[in-house]
Amino acid sequence: KMILCRTLFIFLPLLCSAQDYTEAPTVKLLTAEFFGPRYPAADSDVRLSVDGGVDERVPDLGDLEIANGMPEEQLILHPGGRVVYDIPMIDESGKIDHDLIYVMIKP
């Protein structure tokens, strides 16, 4: 009885850890809400020109980024490069949208 108990004590953790928890699919528990409209840097309708940069696929888009709707492409801007965007700051009636006066740019 003592040998059986010791054997179970040694091998039980090994049997429990054989199931890899990282193979389970990702579950989205939280949703990221943004305070305004988002415009991607790569392949964007509001981008007027790009000089010294290229659009590339994001190499390792993780499950969290996919769940939060992050773009699959990114703009790689080389030193000295320049990009021009025309980001709309007016509403449908043509007036300045005061909720959009503050703009956050994430390089």
SEGUVO-238309 format. One line per 2 residues: their letters; for each residue x, y, z of C-alpha. Coordinates in pm, 1 decimal. Layout:
REM residues N
A = X,Y,Z; ...
***
This chain:
REM residues 107
KM = 0.0,0.0,0.0; 286.9,237.8,78.6
IL = 458.3,165.9,-253.6; 134.7,229.5,-446.0
CR = 84.7,558.6,-263.7; 442.4,670.8,-340.9
TL = 408.6,567.0,-702.5; 87.9,769.5,-741.0
FI = 248.9,1063.7,-560.6; 538.5,1063.9,-809.5
FL = 348.4,997.3,-1133.8; 19.7,1182.4,-1072.0
PL = 166.9,1530.2,-1140.3; 326.3,1397.5,-1459.0
LC = -6.3,1258.7,-1579.3; -188.5,1584.8,-1501.8
SA = 71.2,1798.8,-1679.7; 58.8,1584.8,-1995.0
QD = -239.7,1790.2,-2113.9; -96.4,2112.6,-2255.4
YT = -321.5,2406.4,-2163.5; -171.3,2628.8,-2434.7
EA = -333.4,2417.5,-2706.3; -679.8,2528.0,-2597.3
PT = -839.7,2793.8,-2819.8; -824.4,3154.0,-2703.8
VK = -1126.9,3293.6,-2523.2; -1196.0,3666.4,-2549.4
LL = -1303.2,3798.5,-2210.6; -1259.8,4174.2,-2261.3
TA = -1332.0,4407.7,-2548.2; -1114.3,4708.3,-2622.4
EF = -1327.7,5012.4,-2697.6; -1168.4,5311.8,-2862.2
FG = -1265.4,5675.1,-2808.6; -1287.2,5761.5,-3175.3
PR = -1257.1,5628.8,-3528.5; -940.3,5440.4,-3616.4
YP = -748.5,5468.7,-3940.0; -478.8,5213.7,-4018.4
AA = -139.7,5341.5,-4132.5; -99.9,5071.8,-4398.2
DS = -324.9,5048.1,-4702.3; -543.6,5331.3,-4574.5
DV = -810.3,5525.4,-4763.9; -698.9,5845.7,-4589.6
RL = -333.4,5810.4,-4687.4; -243.1,6054.1,-4963.9
SV = 120.8,5961.7,-5022.3; 411.5,5759.9,-4887.5
DG = 777.6,5829.1,-4955.0; 1041.1,5601.9,-4807.0
GV = 810.5,5341.5,-4659.1; 638.6,5014.8,-4744.7
DE = 332.2,4822.7,-4629.3; 414.9,4482.0,-4483.0
RV = 218.3,4201.8,-4323.8; 245.8,4188.3,-3945.5
PD = 477.2,3890.3,-3890.9; 328.3,3749.1,-3569.9
LG = -27.8,3863.8,-3517.2; -132.0,3699.0,-3193.0
DL = -473.4,3580.0,-3084.8; -525.3,3891.7,-2872.1
EI = -457.5,4123.9,-3165.3; -688.1,3923.7,-3391.2
AN = -965.5,3927.9,-3129.1; -936.0,4306.5,-3094.0
GM = -946.9,4363.9,-3470.5; -592.7,4489.4,-3518.0
PE = -489.1,4538.6,-3882.2; -298.3,4260.1,-4054.8
EQ = -64.0,4504.7,-4227.5; 171.1,4767.4,-4089.8
LI = 355.5,5058.6,-4243.6; 733.1,5037.8,-4215.6
LH = 871.0,5388.2,-4251.5; 1243.7,5404.9,-4321.9
PG = 1464.8,5683.3,-4178.3; 1388.7,6005.2,-4361.8
GR = 1060.8,5864.2,-4490.9; 739.0,6062.7,-4500.5
VV = 369.2,5980.5,-4509.8; 82.7,6223.5,-4565.1
YD = -269.4,6149.6,-4438.7; -594.5,6341.5,-4475.8
IP = -778.7,6245.8,-4156.8; -1140.0,6370.0,-4159.6
MI = -1218.0,6603.1,-3869.3; -1565.9,6708.2,-3979.0
DE = -1902.8,6541.4,-3936.9; -2162.6,6459.0,-4205.5
SG = -2296.0,6816.6,-4209.9; -1952.1,6964.6,-4282.8
KI = -1900.3,7115.2,-3936.9; -1600.7,7045.6,-3715.4
DH = -1668.2,6741.8,-3500.4; -1558.6,6863.2,-3156.5
DL = -1530.3,6503.9,-3034.8; -1252.0,6453.7,-3288.6
IY = -1046.6,6764.9,-3211.7; -794.6,6563.2,-3011.3
VM = -612.2,6313.1,-3226.4; -390.0,6030.7,-3102.5
IK = -120.5,5912.9,-3340.2; 48.5,5585.7,-3255.9
P = 380.3,5560.6,-3440.2
***
